[in-house]
Amino acid sequence: MGQAATTAAEPGLRRRLGVFDAVVIGLGSMIGAGIFAALAPAAAAAGSGLLLGLGVAAVVAYCNATSSARLAARYPQSGGTYVYGRERLGDFWGYLAGWGFVVGKTASCAAMALTVGAYAWPGQAHAVAVGAVVALTAVNYAGVQKAAWLSRTIVAVVLAVLAAVVAACLGSGAADTGRLGAGPGAGLGGVLQAAGLLFFAFAGYARIATLGEEVRDPARTIPRAVPIALAITLVVYAAVAVAALSVLGAAGLGHAADPLAQAVRAAGVPGLAPVVRAGAAVAAAGSLLALILGVSRTTLAMARDRHLPHALAAVHPRFRVPHRAELAVGAVVAVLAGFADLRGAIGFSSFGVLAYYAVANASAWTLSPAEGRPPRLVPALGLAGCVLLAFSLPAGSIAAGAAVLAAGVAAYGIRRAVANRS
């Protein structure tokens, strides 16, 4: 009751987003991150099993999306699984989900900022990354409607570029569908590791759920927007992966620093490479825009419950956005973008976000049929898949992710102990 009263007494966010805008924000996150950042390391892990890894990631993502959509319809508040875990499983599990999301997605923000820099100006990647974070934080600060409009423009540009890549690769004389399953495979472990890395790319639908307080008619809009965004992304991922494999093969794709630019060059269309590089920078910028949006909303929800500094719960009186949370997230991401490693950030992010979705599936399991519970198999498969993929990631990512989650648990325990003494 205390938590609800606190939330109700504070100014709410403005409900402006419909199905189309919610879908576009999800697409901007997923397509930007997946194609240009996760495809090459996933190919390096899985070899000829890349498409199988993509399929595994898609199944887990579908389960997570379904569980998240049902929960978001029942709890249309900013915070996503932080709220669901708190309401369905207890305060600790909500906190753990929120901590995993904020930490993991902050790493994702840094990865996307570095992707912008690597494609836009490779020699000054870190400086460009910091500049991108500052600029896009300012866009989010001005209001979610402006962010949705910019996301819509970015998604249109990126889809056009990816369509050109697919057409160039599959229509060239260099295309060879025999390469799709050719070459050495990495076994089950490699396929699962690739699925875990590709999961980084599918997690964009979380941005839809974390915007629960800014979506019109959330009980109807969120369950519609999540599967639509996921289905479109699946089709795009599969088409681009097949096109790139057909001209580069699994080994070439796995070693490529800029895989889609190399793919069009291998397809005999080198003039398209600069367009692809520009599209990659735009895609990563779109993903970064939506990521900052989602992390700031979870930060807002955790600050409302005082798991993070309560000052971050403030909502701007004019723009009706969590402006302090957005500025804090932007500042942290800007610092990370100045020093972080791109591929390491992807694995670290995946571990934290898989922990977040494990809590989402456990929360969905507790829903009753009257509350819109999905078939039992969905949250069960989603929970098992999240745990399996998390511990199939590279050892360094597992160690770093587990250490940061443990630090969060310790902080929670200390805070509770201090509160009990007082």
ZAGU-505710 format. One record per residue: z, x, y of N, C-alpha, C in turn. Coordinates in steps of 0.2 Angstrom, whole numbers, plus 5000, padded with zeros to 4 digits. Layout:
// residues N
ZXYZXYZXY...
//
This chain:
// residues 422
500050044994500050005000500050045006500450105006500450145012499850175013499450195008498750225009498350175012498350115010497850065012498050045019498650045021498850025028498650085033498750145030498550195035497750195036497350185031496650185032496450125036496750065035496550005039496750015046497250055048497450055055497050105059496650145055496150195059495550165060495150185065494450155066494050175061493650125059493150125053492450155056492050175051491450195052490950135053490350145056489950095057489450085051489350025049488850005043488149995046487750045045487050045047486550055042486650085036486150105032486050045027485350035026485149995020484950025014484549995010484350025003483950085005483450075009482950125010483250185013483650185018483950245021484450275016484750235012485250265007484850305001484250274999483850304994483550374997483350375004483050435007483550485007484150475009484750525010484850555003484850514997484850544991484250584989483650564990483050604989483050664993483350664999483350725003483750775000484350754997484750804994484550824987484250784983484050804976483450844976482950824979482250854979482350924982482650924988482650984992483051044988483551024985483951074981483651094975483351044971483151064964482551104963482051084967481351114966481351184968481651194974481651264977482151304976482751284973483251334972483451334964483451284960483751284954483151294948482551284950482051284944481951354941481951404945481851474943482451504939483051494941483651524937483651474930483451414931483551374925482951394920482351414922481851444918482051504914482451544918482651614916483151604910483551554911484051534906483751504899483351454900483051414894482451444891482051484895481451504893480951444891480651444885480251384884480551314883481251324883481651254883481751224889481451244895481551224901481551144902481051114899480951044900481451004896481651034890482251004886482851014891482951064894483551074898483551024904482951004907482850954912483050884909482850874903482950814900483750804899484050854897484850844896485150834902484950874908485250864914485150794917484550764915484350694917484850644914484950654907485350604904486050604907486350664908487050674911487050644918486550654922486450634928486450554928486050524924485950454923486650424922487050454917487750424916488150424922488150484925488550494931488350444937487650434937487450394943487650324941487650304935487850234933488550224934488950264932489650264933489850264940489550304944489650314951489450244955488950214953488650164957489150104955489350094949489850034948490450044952490750104952491350114956491250114963490650134966490550134973490450054975490250014971490149944973490849914973491349934969491949904969492449934975492250004976492650034981492250064986491950024991491450044996491850085002492150145000492450185005492150255005492250285011492050355011492550395006492250445003492650484998492350484991491950434989491650444982492250444977492150494972492550494967493250514968493350544974494050554977494450484977494050434979494350364980494450334973493950344969493850314962494450334958494450404958495050434954495750414956495850414962496450394965496650324963496150274964496350204962496350194955495950224951495950204944496350254939496450314941496850364937497450384940497550384946498150414949497950464955498450474959498350514965498150584963498350614957498250684956497450694954497250644950496550644948496050634953496250594958495850584964495750644968496350674969496450744973495950794969496050804962495650854959494850844960494650774959493950764961493750784968494150764972493950774979493950854981494450884978494450964979493850994976493650974970493051004966492450984970492450924973491850904977491750944983492350954987492250984994492151064993492451094988492351164986491651174984491451134979490851144975490251134980490351074984489751064989489751104995490351134997490251185002489851245000489951264993489551314991488751294991488651224989487951204989487651204996488051195001487851195008487651265010488051315008487851385009487251405005487151374999486551394995485951364998485951305001485351275004485251305011485751325015485651365021485251425019485451465014485151525012484451515010484351455007483651445005483151435011483451405016483051395022482851465025483351505025483251575028482851615024482851615017482451655013481751635013481551565014480851545015480651555022481051535027480751535034480751605037481151655035481151725038481551765033481251785028481551825023481951885025481751925030482051975033482751965037482751905039483351885043483651815039483751815033483951755029484651735031485051775032485751755033485851725040485451765045485551735052485151665053484651655050484251595050484751545047485051555041485551515037486051485042486351535046486951515050486651465056486051485058485751445064485651375061485351365055485251305052485851265051486351295049487051255048487251225055487251265060487451245067486951185069486351195069485851145071485951075067486051075061486151015057486750985057487351025058487950995060487950955066487550985071487450945078487150875077486650875072486250815071486750765068487150785063487650745060488150715065488350755069488850745074488650685078487950685080487650635084487650565081487750555074487750495071487350485065487550455060487250445053486550415054486450375058485750345059485250395061485450445065484950495067484850535061485350555057485350595051484850565046484950495045484450455040483750465043483650455049482950455052482650525050483050585052482750645050482650655043483150635039483050635031482350605029482250545032481650515030481050555032481050585037480450625039480350685035480950725033480950775029480650765022480950705019480750685012479950675012479650645017478950635017478550695017478750745021478450815021478550845015479150845012479250885005478850855000478850784999478450754994477650764995477450775001476750785002476550854999477050905001476950974999476950984991477450944988477550954981476850914977476650864980476050834977475450884978475450924983474850974984474951024979475551044977475751094972475551074965475751014964475550984957474750984956474450954961473750954961473351014960473651064964473251134964473351164957473951164954474151194948473751154942473851094942473551054936472751054937472551054943471851054943471451114943471851174942471451234943471251264936470851314936470651344929471151384926471651404930472251444927472751394923472751334924473151284921473051284913473651294909473551294902474251254899474151194897474651154895474951184889474651234885474951264880475551314881475551324888476151374890476751334890476751264890477351224891477851244886477651254880478151264875478051334872477651374875477551444873478051494875478151544872478551594874479251594871479651644871480351634868480751584871481151554867481651504869482351544869482851514872483451544873483951514868483751464864484251434860484651374863485051344860485451294862485851314868486151364868486551394874486151394880485551424880485151434885484951364888484751324884484551254886485151224890485751224887486351194890486451224897486351294897486551324904485951304909485351304907484851274911485051204914485251164909485451094911485951094916486451144915487051144920486751164927486351214927486051234933485651184937485251154933484851094935485251034938485851034935486250974937486450984945486451044947486551064954486051024958485451014955484850984959484950904959485250874953485250804952485850774956486350814958486950784961486850754968486250744971486150724977486350644978486350614972486550534973487250524975487650584974488350574977488350554984487850584988487850574995487850494996487550454992487450384993488150354992488550374987489150344986489650364991489650424993490150444998490050415005489450385006489350345012489550275012489950255007490150195006490350145012490650185017490850145023490350135028489750165027489250165032488550125029488650095023488050065020488249985021487649955023487749875024487749845017488149795016488249765009488249815004488749855003488849904998488849884991489049824990489049804983488349794980487949774985487249764983486849834984486949864989486449924991486549984987487250004986487350064982487050064975487250004971486950004964486250004964485849984969485149984969484850054971485150084976484950144979485050204974485550204970485650264966485150274961485050214956484550224951483850234954483650204960483050214963482950284965483350314968483350384970483350434964483750424959483750464953483050454950482750394949482150394945481550424949481550424955480950454959481050524958481650554959481750624958481650654951481750614946481550634939480850644938480450594941479750594940479450664944479750674950479550734954479650794951480250804948480550864945480050874939479950824935479550834929478850854930478550824935477850844937477850914940478250934944478251004947478351054941478851044937479051084932478451104927478151044925477551054921476951094924476851074931476351114935476451184935477151204937477251274937477251314931477451284925477451314919476751324917476351274918475651274916475251334919475451364925475051424927475551484927476151484927476551544927476851554920476951504916477351514909478051514911478551514906479251514907479451584909479251634907479451704909479251714916478651694918478451704925478851664930478951604928479351554932480051584933480351604927481051624928481151684932480651734933480751794937480451784944480251724946479951714952480451704958480451744963480851734969480651674973480051654973479751594977479251564972479551524967479151504961478551464963478651414967478051374969477551404973477751444977477251484981476851534976477151564971476851604966476351564962476651504960476251454956475551434959475551424966474851404969474451464970474751524971474351584971474051604964474451594959474151594952473651544950473651484953473151434952472551444956472551504960471951524964471851484971472451464973472451434980472951464984472851534986473351574990473451544997472951515000473051485006473551425007473751395001474251345001474951375001475051444999475651474999476051465005475751485011476151475017476451405018476051355016476251285017476851265012476751295006477351285002477951315004477951375007478551415010478851365015478351345020478651295025478951235022478651205017478951145014479551165011479651225008480351245005480851245010480751275016481151275021481351205023480951165024481051095026481451055021481251065015481651035009482351055009482451125010483151145010483551125016483251115021483551095027483751015026483350985023483450915022484050905017484150945012484650945007485350965011485251015015485851045019486150985024485650945027485850895031486250845027486050825021486350775018487050795014487050865013487650895010488150895015488050915021488550915026488850845027488350795027488550725028489050705022488950725016489350705011490050735010490050805011490650845011491150815017490850805023491250785028491550715027491250675023491550605022492050615017492050655012492550665007493150705010493050745015493550775019493950725023493550675026493850625030494350585025494150565019494550525015495150565013495050625011495650665009496150685015495850685021496350695027496650635028496350575027496750515028497350505024497350535018497850535013498350595014498150645018498550705020498550755014497950755010497850805006497550865009497250855015496950905020497250885027497250925031497550915038497350845041497850805043497750745045497250735051497250785055496850795061496050785059495950805053495250795051495050725050495450675050495350605049495050565055495050605060494850565067494150545066493950485069493250465070493150455077492550485079492350485086492250415089492550405095492550335097491850315099491350355101490650335103490250335097490150395093489650405088489950375081490550355081490850325075490750375069490850435069490750485064491350525063491550555057492150595057492050665060492050665066491750725070492150785069492850785068493250845067493050875060493050825055492850845048492150885048491650855051491050885051491050955055491350955060491451025063491751075059492351055055492651105051492251125045491851075042491451085037490851135039490551125045490051165047490251235049490851245051491151305053491251345046491551315041491651355035490951375031490451325031489851335028489451395032489551395039489151445043489451515041490051515040490351585038490151605031490151555026489851575019489151595019488751555024488051575024487851645026488351665030488251735032488351795027488651775021488851825016488651805009488551745008488551715001487851744997487951734990487351754986487051684984486451674984486151614983486251584975486051634971486051604964486751604961487251644964487951634962488251574965488051554971488251494974488051434970487451434967487251374963487651364957487851414953488251404947488951384949489251414954489951394957489951324959489451304962489351234964489351184959488951204954488851164948489551144944489951204944490551194940491051144944491051154950491451104954491251034954490551024954490350954955490350924948490250964942490350934936491050914935491550944937492250924937492350854940492050854946492050794950491750734946491250744943490950684939491250674933491650724930492050704924492550654926492850664932493350614934493050544936492450544938492050484940491950444933491750484928491650444922492250424918492750464919493450434916493650374920493550374927493750314931493350254929492650264928492250204926492450174919492750224915492950194908493550144909493950154914494450104915494250034918493650024920493449964923493449914918493649854920493549794915492849764916492649724911491949694912491949654918492449614920492449574927492349624933492549684932492449734938491749764938491349754933490649784933490649844929491049854923491049904919490449914916490149984916489549994912489649994905489149994900489249994893489650064892490150054887490650104886490250174884489750174881489350234880489150274886489050244891488850274897489350324900489950304902490550344904490750394899490750374892490950424887490450484887489750464887489250514886489250564893489350524898489450564905489950614905490550594903491150634903491050694898490850684892490750734887490150784890489650754893489150794895489350844901489750814905490050854911490450914909490850904904491250954901490851014898490350984894489951034890489551074894489251044899488751084904489251134908489851114910490251154915490351214911490551214905490751274901490151304897489551284899488951324897488651364903488851354909488651394914488751474913488451514917488651584917489351594917489651654914490351664914490651674920490251704925490551714932490651654935490251604935490251544938490851504935490951504928491551474925492151504928492251564928492851604930493051584937492551584942492651574949492851504950492451454946492551384947493251364945493451394939494151374936494651404940494551464943495051494948495151454954494651424957494751384963495051314961494851284956495151224954495851234953496051294949496751304948497151314955496851344960497151354966497251284969496851244969496851174971497451134968497551144962498051114958498751144960498751204961499351234963499551214970499051204975499251184981499451114981499151064977499451004976500150994974500351044969500951044966501451064971501351114975501751134981501851084986501351044988501450994993501850934990501750924984502150864981502950894980503050954979503750974978504050974985503650994990503950994997504150924999503650874997503750804999504350774996504450794989505050774986505750794988505750854991506350884993506550855000506050835004506150805010506250725009
//
